[in-house]
Amino acid sequence: MKKKVVKSVVSMLTIAMVMGFGLPKNLQKKVDKEITGYFEIETFTMESIPVQNNLNKDLPSKITGENLFKLFDGKSLIGYMFIEQAPSKTAQFDYMVLLDKNFKILHSKVLIYREEYGGEIGSKRWLKQFVGKIPGDRVDHKTNIDGIAGATISVRSMTNAIDDLLQTLTILQENKVL
């Protein structure tokens, strides 16, 4: 009896370690839909990109092992994905950014917005402002990103998050992590 229980626990832990904890199911569904839709593929795999703690502490966007991924269609690299949360007025929203093989922004999406106001930052038209940006580019809500009336906090937050990502990618490239 004890042997069976121990064997079961070991099996479950092994499965958890192999599969990782991953994204919450509702978020993973949205991520899957965005990736398969954007790249027009049926299946893909994600490979986490690890960053050493001594480098991570100095990055504008922290890389957790659960938010920056290589994307593969079979064995071919098709791009990268970054997924994170950013603050809104009283909560946080989940967003993702798809990048090509050279880390140029292809697509961004607000996956879950949890506020009554400010959700306009999820519009495709507004998010298109980030498409084509590359590591080293700067984005700022005062100079080169349009605002949205009634969504000032969310506009600033999303713009800062994208700017931090671009600067993080620059640092990771300089340190040959990417």
C-alpha positions as CSV (number, residue, x, y, z in Angstrom):
1,M,0.0,0.0,0.0
2,K,2.7,2.5,1.0
3,K,4.7,1.6,-2.0
4,K,1.8,2.3,-4.3
5,V,1.2,5.7,-2.8
6,V,4.9,6.7,-3.0
7,K,5.0,5.5,-6.6
8,S,1.9,7.6,-7.4
9,V,3.3,10.7,-5.7
10,V,6.6,10.3,-7.5
11,S,4.8,9.8,-10.9
12,M,2.7,13.0,-10.3
13,L,5.8,15.0,-9.3
14,T,7.7,13.8,-12.4
15,I,4.8,14.7,-14.7
16,A,4.5,18.2,-13.1
17,M,8.2,18.8,-13.4
18,V,8.3,17.6,-17.1
19,M,5.2,19.6,-18.0
20,G,6.0,22.6,-15.9
21,F,3.3,24.7,-14.2
22,G,2.7,26.7,-17.4
23,L,0.1,29.4,-18.0
24,P,-3.4,29.2,-16.4
25,K,-5.8,27.3,-18.7
26,N,-7.9,30.3,-19.7
27,L,-4.8,32.3,-20.6
28,Q,-3.2,29.4,-22.5
29,K,-6.3,29.0,-24.6
30,K,-6.1,32.7,-25.7
31,V,-2.4,32.4,-26.3
32,D,-2.9,29.3,-28.4
33,K,-5.6,31.0,-30.5
34,E,-3.5,34.1,-31.1
35,I,-0.4,32.1,-32.1
36,T,-2.1,29.7,-34.4
37,G,-4.2,32.5,-35.9
38,Y,-1.3,34.9,-36.5
39,F,1.2,32.4,-37.9
40,E,-1.6,30.4,-39.7
41,I,-0.5,27.1,-38.3
42,E,-2.4,24.3,-36.6
43,T,0.1,23.3,-34.0
44,F,3.2,24.7,-32.4
45,T,5.5,24.2,-29.4
46,M,6.9,26.7,-27.0
47,E,10.3,26.6,-25.4
48,S,11.0,28.8,-22.4
49,I,14.1,31.1,-22.5
50,P,15.9,31.1,-19.2
51,V,17.8,34.1,-17.9
52,Q,20.4,34.0,-15.2
53,N,19.4,35.8,-12.0
54,N,22.5,38.1,-12.0
55,L,21.4,39.4,-15.4
56,N,17.7,39.3,-14.7
57,K,17.9,41.7,-11.7
58,D,19.0,44.5,-14.1
59,L,16.4,43.9,-16.8
60,P,13.5,46.4,-17.2
61,S,11.2,43.4,-17.8
62,K,11.9,40.4,-15.6
63,I,12.2,37.1,-17.4
64,T,10.6,34.4,-15.2
65,G,11.0,31.3,-17.3
66,E,7.2,31.5,-17.8
67,N,7.0,34.6,-19.9
68,L,9.5,34.6,-22.8
69,F,9.4,31.7,-25.3
70,K,10.8,30.5,-28.6
71,L,7.9,29.4,-30.9
72,F,8.4,26.4,-33.2
73,D,6.3,25.0,-36.0
74,G,7.6,21.5,-35.9
75,K,11.4,21.9,-35.7
76,S,11.5,25.3,-37.4
77,L,11.7,28.5,-35.3
78,I,8.9,30.8,-36.3
79,G,9.4,33.6,-33.7
80,Y,9.1,34.5,-30.1
81,M,6.4,35.3,-27.6
82,F,6.4,37.5,-24.5
83,I,3.5,37.3,-22.1
84,E,3.1,39.4,-18.9
85,Q,0.8,41.5,-16.8
86,A,0.8,45.3,-16.6
87,P,-1.0,47.5,-14.1
88,S,-4.2,49.4,-14.9
89,K,-6.0,51.7,-12.5
90,T,-6.9,49.2,-9.7
91,A,-6.0,45.8,-11.2
92,Q,-3.7,44.2,-13.8
93,F,-4.2,43.1,-17.4
94,D,-2.6,40.3,-19.3
95,Y,-1.0,40.9,-22.6
96,M,1.2,39.1,-25.1
97,V,3.6,40.2,-27.8
98,L,4.6,38.1,-30.8
99,L,8.0,38.8,-32.4
100,D,9.7,37.5,-35.5
101,K,13.0,35.7,-35.6
102,N,14.9,39.0,-35.4
103,F,12.7,40.2,-32.4
104,K,10.7,42.7,-34.5
105,I,7.2,43.1,-33.0
106,L,4.7,41.4,-35.3
107,H,1.6,41.5,-33.1
108,S,0.4,42.5,-29.6
109,K,-2.8,41.6,-27.8
110,V,-4.4,42.4,-24.5
111,L,-5.6,39.0,-23.5
112,I,-7.5,39.8,-20.3
113,Y,-8.5,43.3,-19.2
114,R,-10.0,43.5,-15.7
115,E,-11.2,47.1,-15.4
116,E,-14.4,48.9,-16.3
117,Y,-12.6,51.7,-18.1
118,G,-9.5,51.7,-20.3
119,G,-10.1,48.5,-22.2
120,E,-9.8,50.5,-25.4
121,I,-6.1,49.7,-25.3
122,G,-7.1,46.2,-26.5
123,S,-8.2,47.6,-29.9
124,K,-6.2,46.3,-32.9
125,R,-6.0,49.9,-34.3
126,W,-4.3,51.2,-31.1
127,L,-2.0,48.2,-30.7
128,K,-0.8,48.5,-34.3
129,Q,1.4,51.4,-33.2
130,F,3.9,48.8,-31.7
131,V,4.1,46.7,-34.9
132,G,7.6,46.9,-36.5
133,K,9.3,48.1,-33.4
134,I,12.7,46.4,-32.7
135,P,15.0,46.1,-29.7
136,G,16.6,49.4,-29.1
137,D,13.6,51.4,-30.3
138,R,11.9,53.6,-27.7
139,V,8.1,54.0,-27.4
140,D,6.6,56.8,-25.2
141,H,3.0,57.8,-24.7
142,K,4.1,61.5,-24.9
143,T,6.0,61.4,-28.1
144,N,5.3,58.5,-30.5
145,I,2.3,56.6,-29.1
146,D,-1.2,58.0,-29.4
147,G,-3.3,58.4,-26.2
148,I,-6.8,57.3,-25.7
149,A,-9.3,59.5,-23.8
150,G,-10.5,57.7,-20.7
151,A,-7.6,55.1,-20.8
152,T,-4.7,57.3,-19.8
153,I,-3.4,55.0,-17.1
154,S,-3.7,51.9,-19.3
155,V,-2.1,53.6,-22.3
156,R,0.9,54.6,-20.2
157,S,1.2,51.2,-18.6
158,M,1.0,49.3,-21.9
159,T,3.4,51.7,-23.6
160,N,5.9,51.4,-20.7
161,A,5.6,47.7,-20.7
162,I,6.4,47.5,-24.5
163,D,9.3,50.0,-24.0
164,D,10.6,47.8,-21.2
165,L,10.4,44.7,-23.3
166,L,12.3,46.3,-26.2
167,Q,15.0,47.5,-23.8
168,T,15.2,44.0,-22.2
169,L,15.5,42.4,-25.6
170,T,18.4,44.7,-26.4
171,I,20.2,43.8,-23.2
172,L,19.6,40.0,-23.7
173,Q,21.0,40.3,-27.2
174,E,24.1,42.2,-26.0
175,N,24.6,39.5,-23.4
176,K,24.2,36.8,-26.1
177,V,21.2,35.2,-24.3
178,L,19.2,35.6,-27.5
